[in-house]
Amino acid sequence: MNNYFMETHHHEWILTNRVGGYALGTGNLINQRKYHGLLIASDSEFNRRHLVAGIEEKIEWRGESFHLDSNNYSNCIYPEGFLYLVKPWLRPYPIFLYSALPHQNDILIRKEIFMDEQSNSVMLKYTNLGHHKLHFEFHPKYTMINHHEINPPGSLEGELFRTELNSDESGTAFNALRESNQYKIYGYLPKGEVKENRYNYYNVFYPWEEMKGYPGIGDQITLFELSFDLGVGESKLIIFSDQPIVDANHLSSTIEKRYAELPKPHDYPMAPDQDDNLLSTIDYNDSQLFNHEEYLKILEFALTDFVCNDDIVAGYPWYGVWGRDTMFVLNAMLHNPKWRELVEKILQKYSCCIRDGLIPNVFPETGRDANYDSIDATLWYVILLYKFGKKRNTVKNWLFSIKTTEQILKGIITNKNYPFQIRADGLIDLKPEFSHATWMDVRIDGKAVTPRDGAPIEVNALWYNAICCYEDMCQLYNQKSSRQRKIDSVIIDFMDKVRIAFHKYWLDEYPADRLIGDEPVREFRPNGLIAASLPWSLFNREQMQMLFEKSYHELYTNYGIRTLSPIDVRFRKKYYGTQIERDKAYHNGSVWAWLLAAFCGTYLKAYKGIKTAAEINNELSNFIRNFRNSFMKGHIASIAEIWDGDAPHFPKGTPAMALSVAALYNIEMYISAQEDHSK
């Protein structure tokens, strides 16, 4: 079996555009999820349509042939294109090098996949790097269904598809319409032959869906046959889109320009090598494919995967826009001045959506209304208004931030519409029916799996920080403006109350996760780290050191932070099984990468001024070394949502999570800034 089969089996590449569409697959191009495919299109409300699953790719020369593609079936993989895969590269975009067996310099094909930034269009580029002219015979595999669904076995038999071919001297457009749902797919092949040729691929198997208890067997269909020849050094483009391809040359040029400035892997096969040693230049030793500077560029580009419709998508393939996740990503984006216009636009957008003091937890998508089932998202938003204000530092911006913050904080104080209240001691208290209103928000049959009713620690630390931000906003505004603005005493009066009440959380060596009345809930979770890492901390240095050390020994893993101490009887070591079983583990032991930001932030607060800058940077680098090395070695294209709570830690949840990438980027930017400062 190919040495790279197991290496790439669990690693996924991701391409996205700015309108919610994506392409997703594994390093060996065997579709394991129903979401894997070359083109999944989206509209502005994130109604996503799975259009192209892949391509049947047959290569012929001198009477010999082999396939590049592979399909999963319940009892086999056929054809065995993965055996011909010499090596995949996941970044800066998916790149695959194929050869005949045994692998040889005579027959070498480089396949690359790109996605347009502004449209639901994907482009494949095939380049002949070998020594012989090759003939290609392709059949696009269409699905044309909602991306959460699959075509049940046999369902495409009687399905009506209307097809169309239009050719001229430059190429052929080939289009199809599925009558039952009116989904359309457009394709274009320059200077090749296209003809209609319909047949089905029955019972394609998606094992990762079956493992989660979902239907995992579905059909695909091809409607066209594409054929062309490639001489040595020649390339051929194929484009798929959900819209008519009016100017293929312009579109292909635009797509390639999007990726032109990104660093390529050090062993990227550039061109045919007539010295017959191209394969010897390929790195098979798990070496670093990108240096540190190149890695940071790749990481930055990975963060932009989630920018969509002037907002932030929480993760691919199944999330839309989430308020909390958006604020966390914007916090990371503040490091780069080129993103500030986008950050400002998104912050202003949310200011128009405030309802009784809260911003949306989730924006409208796929026909659903926005919901406001979150308290912490709004408080993160206030902190972002403050941080962005310090970057802009203009009278106009401070005034906008102050007015918006006053609207929010007054709405929280006077709240009558949401199931939470401000206690006499100043803490925010969630009623049982609002116990899902933190980031630990999973519910089964409407009941919170990890209830946070009472006074959650991170919510009240955020509440305190929001008030502190408001006070500082007003002071900074008054320093800039000739017209002084009076600070609202009703808001500020809660500051001392919360500071005093916060002492109720501290136990012997760590803080309680929440308070029920004045009774601390003795669960050791990472929410104390979130509280400690905020700009205005309510813990002293000794407490932060105790919290950090306990977190390091019980919660920290190389992939992130556990959501519950393994000492706790409720700890679930594996995120596995049916939806209900997975939901029970989601916040009861599963590892979350985004929590590394709070973990590292707490470390900084605990030891800055005690340890040298070099020591701190070294430790921070150690905490994130696994992800840094994985990017630099080309093992990952993004960062998943969660991992199993116990080793071996396998990635689970969404394979590309905005919170996770933002956390790594935020930590790396801090390290880079400290290193620059020390020079």
N, C-alpha and C positions, 0 to 999 in steps of 0.2 A: 504494500500500500504506500502511496505517495507520502513522503516524510512530512509534508505540510498539511495533510488532511486533518489530523487531530489538532495541530497547532491553530488552524484557521476555523475549525468547526464551530467554536463558540464565539468567535470574534466577528463583529458586525460592522459594516461600513454604512455611512449615512450621507445622503445628499439632500439638501432642502432648498427651497426658493423663498421669496419674500411674500408669498401669497398662501402659504399653508400646505403646499404640495411637498412630496418627498419621494426618494428612491432609497431602498433599504435592502440589504442582503448580507450573507455570510462571506467570509474570506474565500471559501471554495465555491461560491455561487450556487449552492444547493439550498433551495428555499425551505426553511424550517418553520417559519411562521406564515400564517395567511397574509400578514402585512408585508412580507418580503416581495419585492418586485421592482421593475425598472421605472414604472411611472404610476404614482398614486396622486391624482390631481385633487385640488381643493378649491372651494369658493371662499368668499369672505366670511362666511359663517362656519367654516371648517366642516362642511359637508364634503367628505373625501370619497373619491371614486377610484377603486383599484382597477387599472386599465390594462397594464402589460405586466405579466408575471416574469417573462424572460424571453429567450429566443432559442429555438432549436438550431444549433450551429454545426454544420457539417463541412469539413475541410477535405478537399481532394487534390491529389497530385500524382501523376504517373501511375494511375490505376490503384493507388492507395487512398485510404480515407480514415478519418477519425472525427469524433465530436468534441466540442468544447463544453457543451452543456451537460447538466445532470438533473434528473428528476428523482425525487423521493417517491417510492411506492412502499406499500406496507411490508413487502417481502424482499425488496431489492432497491438498488439505485441504478437507474438506467436512463440514458446511456451513461458511461463512466467517464465523463469529461474531466472530472476532478483528477483522474490519474495522469492526465496530460498537462496539468497545471504545474509549471516550474516554480512559480512564486507569485503570491499576491502582495500588493501594497495597498493599505487602506487610506492613506493620506498622501498628498493633499486632496486627492479624489481617488476612487477605486481604479487600480491598475492591475492587470493580470498578464503574465507571460506564460504562453503555452508552447509545447513542443511535441513532436511525435515521440513514440516510445521505441527504444530508449531515448531519453532526452538528448538532443543533438543540435548543433549549430546550423545544420542544413534546413531544418523546418522550425521556425520561430515566429510566433504571432503575438503581438502586443495588443491587448484590448483595454480600452479606457472608457470610463463612463463619466459624463458631465451633466449638470443641470443648469438651465437658464435661471437667472435671478428673478426676473420679473414675470415669468409665465410658467405654466405647467408644461414644460418642454424638457425632454431629456435627449442627450446625444451620445451615441456610441461611436467610437473611433477604432478601427482595426488597421494595424500596420504590419506589413510583411517584413520581418527582420531577418529572414533566413536567406537561403541561396537559390531558391527555386520559385518560379511563378506558381501561384496557388489559385484554386477555384473554390469559391464559397457558395454554399447553398443554405439559406436561412428560412425559418418559418417562425414569425413572431407568435408568442403564446399569449392570447388575450384572455382576460377574465371579465372585465366590464361589469363590475358589481360594487356595491358599497364596501369600503375597505374593512368593515367589521364582519363581513360575511364571506362565504365561499359558495361556489356553484355546486349544489348537491349532486351526487353521482347520477348521471343520466339526464340532468336537467337541461343540458345544452342540445340534446338530440333534436327536439322539434323547435328550437329557438330560431326566430327569424332575424337574420342579420342582412342589412343592405350594404353592399360594397360598391366602391367606385375606384376606377383607375384613370389617371390623367398623366400623359407622358408628353415631353417635348425634348429638345436636343440636350437640355441640361440634366434631366432626371425624370423620376416618376413619383407622383403623389398617389398614395393608396389609403383610402379612407373606409371606415366602417361605422355603421349605426346599429345598435341593438334595439330592436323595436319595443321590447317589453318595458324598458326603463328609459329609453331615449339617450342612453350613454353613447358618446361618440369618441372615436380615436382616429387621429390623423397621423400618417407616416410619410416619410420622404426618403428616397434613395437616389442619389445623384449617379447618373451614367451607369445603370445596371438594368437588369431585366426583372420585372415584377409581373406575376400572373396570379390569378385567383386559384386557390387550392385549399379547400376546406376539409379539415378532419379534426377529431377530438383527441385530447389527452385525458384518458379516464383515470379516476381514482388516484389523483396526485395526493401524496400524504404529507401532512404538516405535523410532525411529531411534537413540536413544542406546544401546539394547541391541544393535542390529546393529553399531554402531561398536565395541563391545567383544567382538564375536564370539559373542554369545548369540542365541538365537531372538528375533525381534522382531516377529512377526506373530501376532495372536491375536484371538479373537472375544469379543464382549460380548453381553448379552441384556437386553431390557426385558421386564417382566412386567406392568407397570401403566401406565395413562395417568392423569395428574393434571391437572385443569383448574380455573381459578378466575379471577375478575376482581379488579382492583385499581383503586380510584378514586384521584384525585389525593391524594397524601400518605399513602395507606394502605400497610401492610406485610403480608407473608404469611410465615409460618415453615414450613419443612419439616424434619423431624427423621428421621435414620437412626440405628439402634443395633443392636448384636448381642444385645440383651436386650429383652424386652417393655417397651413404653413405657407405664407404668402411669399416670403423672400428667404429661402433656405440659406443662401450664402451669407446674408446679413445676420441671420439668427445664429448660424454656426460660428461666425466670427465673434459675435457678442458673447457667446457661451465660452469660447476658448479664452477670450480676454479676461473673463472673470477669474480664471485660475492662473493666468500667465505669470503673475508676480509671486506666487506661492513657491516655497522651496520644494524641490523634489527629493526623493530618497537618494542617498549617495550612490546606490547601485542601480539607479533607474536606467533601463536599457534604452539608450538614446536613438541609435541608428544601426543598420546592418553592419556587421563587422566582417569584412572579407578576409581578415586574418584567421578566421575560424576559431575565435576564442571568446565570443560574447558570453557564453555560459560561465566561463571561468571568472568573469567580473561580477557575477551575482553573489551576494553575501548570504551564505547559508548558516552562519555561525552565531546568529542572534546578536549581532553587533548593533551599535547605535547607527540608525539611518539618518538621523538629524542631529546637528550640534545644538547647543543650548539656545542660541539665538534663533535658529530655525524652528526649534520646538516651540518657542514662545509665539512665533508667527502662526504656526499650525494651531496652537491652543487658542489664540485670538480668533482665528477663522472658525474654529469649532464653536466658540461662543456666539458668533454671528449666525450659526445654524438656526438659532431660536428667534431671530428677529423676523417679525412677520406682520404685515399690514400696520406698520408703525406701532407695534406692540411686541410682547414677548410670549412665545408659545412655551408652555411648561415642559413639554417633552414630546419626543416622537417614538412610536407612531400614533399614539391614541389620545394625547392631551391637546387641549386648546389653551386659551389665555386664562391664567390664574393670577389673582391680585398679589397674593403673598409671594409667589415665585417670581413675579415680575419685579417686585421691589428688591428682592435679593439679587437678581441679575443686574438691575440698574445700579445697585451699590458697587458691583464689580466694574461695570462700564464707566463709572465715574473716574477710574484711573486713566482713561484715555480721552484726551480732549476732542478727538474726532467724533466721539459718540455723544457729546454733550447736547447737541441739537436734538438728537433722537430722544435722549433722556428727558429733556425739557418738554418735548412734544407729548411724551407718554404721561408725564406728571400732570400736565395740563388737561389731558384727556380724562384722567381719573378725577380731577377736581370737578368735572362736569357730571360725574356719576355718583356723587356723595348722596346718600339717602339716610336721613336722620343720624348723621354723624359717622356712617360707615361707608367704605368703598366696597365695590363688588368683590366677593370671594372668587366667583367665576363669571366671566362675561358671557353674553348670549352666544350659543353655538349649537349647531345641528338641530335647530328648531326649538331649543330649550331657552327659557328665560334666564336672565342673570339672577344669581342668588347672592345673598349677603350673609351667609352662614360662617362668618369668620370675624373674630375680634382683633386678632393680632395683625392681620394684613393691613388694617387701617393704621395701626400704630407704627408698623414698619414704614408706611407711606409718609407719616409725619417726619420720621427720622431722615428719610430720603429728601424731603423738602428742605430740611435743614442742611444736610450735607451738600446738596446741589446749590443751595443758596450761598454757601461758603465758597464754592467754586466760581459762581457768577459774581457775587458780592456787589449787586447793584441795588439802588433804592427801589426800582420797579419790581425786581424779582423778590426782594425781601418783603415788600408790601403784599405781593401775591401769596407768598408762603405764609405770612402772618394771618391774613384774612382766612385762608383755607384751613390753617391749623386751628384758629379760633372756632370756625364752623364745626370742625370735627370734635374738638375737645368739649365744647359746650354741648354738642349733640350727645356725646357719651355721658356727660354729667347729668343731663336732664332726660336721658333715655326713658321712654315709656313703651316703645314698640318692639324692642328685642328682649329676649329672656336673659338679661343680665342686669346687675345693679351695682352702684357704688356703695360699699359698706361704710359704716360709721368711722372705721379706721382708715378710710381712703382707698382700700383695695377693691379692684374689680372682681365681682363674684358672679360666676356663671351658674345659672339654674340647671337642673338635670337635663331639661329638654334642649339646652344649648351646650351640653358637655362635649360636643363634637366640634366646637367652634375654634379650636386651635389647629396647629399643623398636624396633630395626631387625630385625624378627622374621620377615620373609617367607621362605618356603621353597617351592621347586619340587621336586616328587617327593621330599620329605623332606630336601632339601639347602638350607642357608641361602644365599640370594642375596647377602646382605651379611654374610658370616661375621664374628663378633666373638669367636672363640675366643681364648684367651690372657687377658690382663688388660685389659679395656676401660676407657678412662679415666673415663667418667662413672660406671660401676659402682663403681670404687674410690674416686672422690670421694664418692659416696653412702655407701659403706662407712665411710669416715673420718668423714663427717658424722653417720652413725647412732651411731657410738661417742661422738662429741663431744656429741650430744644426750643420750645415756644419762648421761654424766658430769654434765652440767648439770641434768638431771632430778633426779638424786640430791642434788645440792647445793641445788637449790631446794626439794626436799622436806624436807631436813634443816633448812632455814631456817624452814619452816612448822610442822614437827612436833616434838613433845617427845620422840618416839622416833626416834633417829638410825638411819639405814640405811647399812650398809657398802657401799661401791662394790666391785663384783666386779673384782678385779685382773686376772683372766684376760682379761676384755674390754678393760679400759683399757690393758693392756700392748701391744695392737695399735696404739694411737694413734700412738706414736712410730715404730713400724716402718713404718706406711703413710706417714707424713709424710716420712720419710727416703727411702723407696723411690719416692715420687712424682717425685723429681728425674729419674728415668730417662725420664720422658715428654717432657721439654722438648727440642725441637730448636733450630734457630737462631732462628726467629721465631714458632713455634707449637708446640703439643704434639702428640705422636703420638696417633693414634686408639686404639691399643692396643699392648700389648707381647706378643711371642711370646718367652717366656723373658725375657731382658733386651734383646732386639732390638726397637727401636721400629718400628712399621708407619707409614710415611710417607704417610698419607692425610689430606688436609685436609677434615675433616667437622665438623659443628656440635657434636659431643659434648664437645669441649673447652670450648665455651661453657656447656654444662650444668654441667660440673665447676666452672668459674670462678664461676658465678652462685649457687652454694649458700651457705648461711649461713657455713660455715667454709671459706674458700678456701685452696687449697694452692699458689696462685700469688702472687708478689709483684705490686705495683702496675705495675711496668714490664712484666712479662710479660702482665698483663691488658690493658694498653694495646696492646701489640703484637698480642695475640690479637684484640682488638676491631677494630683498624684493618685487619688482614688479612681478618677476617670481613666487615667492612663493604664492602671492595672486591671480594671474591670470592664471598661467600655471600649477602649481603643483597639482597633485592628488596622492592618495595612490598607484596608479598603474604606475605612471610615469609622464611625462611632456606633456602637450598639444602642438600641433604643431601650434596653432594659438590662440590668446587671445579670450575668449568668448565674449568680448566686440566688436570685429570686426564683421561687418555685414556679412562677408563671412564664419563665423564660422559654422561648421556642427557638431551638437552634437551627431549624431549617424552614425556609420559605418555600413550601412545596404543597402540592395537592390541589383540591378543588378551590373555587373562589372563597368559600367560607374558611377553609383551612388556611389559606394564604392570608386572608384578612386578619385572622387571629394572630398571625406571626408578624404582620406588617410593622406594628409598633411595640412588639413584645419580644424583642431580641434581634430583629433584622438590622443589618448594618446600613447606615445612610452616609453616603460620601459628603453630602452638603454640610453635615455636622462637623466636618474637619475644620471649617472656618471658625466656628464657635470654640472648638477645642484649641486651635492655634491662638485664637484671640485671648482666651483665658490664660494660656501659657505666657503670652506676651505681658499681660497685666500682672501676672504673678511674679515674673522674673525680670522684667525690664528694669534696668538700673542696678540689678544684682549681678546678672550675667553680662558679659560683653556682647556687643552687637554681633561679633563673629560667632560666638557661642550660640546666640539666639538663632541666627540665620542657619547655622549648621543643624540645630535641632528641628527647626521648621522644615528644612529640606529633608531631614530624615522622616518626618511625619508624612510627607507627601511623595517620598521617593518612589514608591510603587507605581503611582500614576505617572509621574514624570518619566521614569524609565520606560513605561509601557508606551507612551507617546513617542519617545525618542527611538525606541526599537521597532516602532511600527506595529505593535500588538493591538492597539486600540485606535478607533477613530473618534470616539466620544467617551463619555463616562455614564455608566448605567445609574439607575435610580437607587437600587439597594443590592445587598449581598446577603448570603446566608449568615446567621449569627455565629455559627461555629465553623471551624476549618473542616474540610476545604471550603473556602468562601467562593461560591459561584455567583456571577452576576444574575440578578433577577429584576423583575419589574420592567419598566421601559428601558431600552438599551441606550437611549440618548436623553439625558435629563438636564434641563437648564440649570437647576440648582447645583448639581454636581460639578458641572463644568465651571460655573461661576465661582464656586468655592475654591477650586484649584487655581483659577486665574487670579482671584483676589489675593490668595496667599503668595503666589509667584510674583505678583506686582509689588507686594510689600517687601519681599526679599530683594527684588531688583532695586527698589528705591533705597533700601538700606545700604546695599552694596555700592550704589552710585554715590550716596552721601559720604561713605567712608573713603572714597578715592580722593 
